Amino acid sequence: MAKEVLLMADVPELGKAGEVVKVADGYARNYLLPQEMAAAVTPASLRRLDKLRKERTALAKIQLAEAQAKAAKMDGMTVTIRAKTVDGERLYGSVSTVEIVAALTAQGVALDRSQVELAEHLKQIGAFDVPVRLHPDVAISIKVMIVKE
């Protein structure tokens, strides 16, 4: 038996917040409703969803403004990391996002490791452009200089 529910949050492969979908009664009763991912279709739940949307929109605007301000602060930033080398060119080990975030923190910029989008660890002396995603809509590139210790 199918039951109509109003999604209060995005549910993968089911729908986005605000959509009315039909799901199996057990799925709604045992998973969606206890997790507060959905609610029965009532005027009260529609008002609640509208309130949640407004709060999320306001929060998203604040987060975007903070990310843009941080991007302006980091624009043209260069990070220098000292590392041991094997033959003067190749590194003994590698430089990963952990070292880059630590160097940025030392310069007064707080980032999460997941925001640094390093494709693979850096294993040579030189200058590298490393992309940083501060927000889904805000991405910048910083210069990482790796020098011999």
C-alpha positions in Angstrom: 0.0 0.0 0.0 1.4 3.4 -0.9 1.4 6.5 1.2 1.9 10.1 0.2 4.5 12.0 2.2 5.9 15.5 2.0 9.7 15.4 1.8 11.3 17.7 4.4 14.9 17.0 3.2 16.5 15.8 0.0 16.4 12.0 -0.2 18.7 10.4 -2.8 16.8 8.6 -5.6 13.5 9.7 -4.1 13.1 13.5 -4.4 14.0 16.9 -3.2 12.7 18.8 -0.2 9.2 20.1 -0.8 8.0 17.4 -3.1 5.1 15.2 -2.4 6.0 11.5 -3.2 4.3 8.2 -2.9 6.3 5.6 -0.9 5.6 2.2 0.6 3.8 2.5 4.0 6.6 0.6 5.8 9.3 2.8 4.3 7.5 5.9 5.4 6.7 4.6 8.9 10.0 2.9 9.7 12.5 5.2 8.0 11.4 8.6 6.6 9.1 9.7 9.4 11.5 8.7 12.4 14.4 10.4 10.6 12.3 13.5 10.1 13.1 13.3 6.3 9.3 13.4 5.6 6.0 14.3 7.1 2.4 13.5 6.4 0.8 15.9 3.9 -1.0 18.4 6.2 -1.3 22.2 6.3 1.0 22.2 9.3 3.7 20.3 7.6 3.5 22.6 4.6 4.0 25.6 6.9 6.9 23.9 8.6 8.5 23.2 5.3 8.1 26.8 4.2 9.8 27.9 7.4 12.7 25.5 6.9 13.1 26.7 3.3 13.4 30.3 4.5 15.9 29.4 7.2 18.0 27.4 4.7 17.9 30.2 2.2 19.1 32.7 4.8 21.9 30.4 6.0 23.0 29.7 2.4 23.3 33.5 1.8 25.4 33.9 4.9 27.7 31.0 4.0 28.2 32.3 0.5 29.1 35.8 1.8 31.6 34.3 4.2 33.1 32.1 1.5 33.5 35.1 -0.8 35.1 37.2 1.9 37.6 34.4 2.6 38.3 34.0 -1.1 39.1 37.7 -1.4 41.5 37.4 1.6 43.2 34.3 0.0 43.4 35.8 -3.5 47.0 35.5 -4.7 48.1 33.8 -1.5 51.4 31.8 -1.7 52.2 29.0 0.8 55.8 27.9 1.2 56.5 24.4 2.5 59.9 23.1 3.4 60.6 19.4 2.7 63.4 16.9 2.7 64.6 15.7 -0.7 66.2 12.6 -2.0 68.2 13.9 -4.9 67.6 17.7 -4.7 64.5 17.4 -6.8 62.3 14.5 -5.6 60.8 14.7 -2.1 61.5 12.2 0.6 57.8 11.5 1.1 55.2 13.9 -0.2 53.2 17.0 0.5 49.5 16.4 1.1 46.5 18.4 2.0 47.4 18.1 5.7 50.6 20.0 5.2 49.0 22.6 3.0 46.2 23.2 5.6 48.8 23.5 8.4 50.8 26.1 6.4 47.6 28.1 5.7 46.6 27.9 9.3 50.1 29.3 10.2 49.3 32.2 7.9 46.0 32.9 9.6 43.6 31.1 7.3 41.5 28.3 8.7 40.4 25.7 6.2 39.1 22.1 6.4 41.1 19.4 4.6 38.2 18.6 2.4 38.2 22.1 0.9 41.7 21.6 -0.6 41.2 19.7 -3.9 44.6 18.2 -4.4 44.4 15.5 -7.2 47.5 13.7 -5.9 50.2 14.3 -3.4 53.0 16.7 -4.5 56.3 14.8 -4.8 58.7 17.3 -6.3 60.3 20.6 -5.5 58.6 23.5 -7.3 55.6 25.8 -7.6 52.1 24.3 -7.9 48.6 25.8 -8.3 46.3 24.0 -5.9 42.5 24.5 -6.2 40.5 25.3 -3.0 36.7 25.1 -2.9 35.4 27.3 -0.2 31.7 26.9 -1.2 29.9 25.0 -4.0 29.9 28.4 -5.9 33.3 29.7 -4.7 36.6 28.2 -5.8 40.0 29.8 -5.9 43.5 28.7 -6.6 46.5 29.2 -4.3 50.2 28.8 -5.1 52.1 26.2 -3.1 55.9 26.5 -3.2 57.8 23.5 -2.1 61.4 24.2 -1.3 64.4 22.1 -0.1 64.9 21.9 3.6 
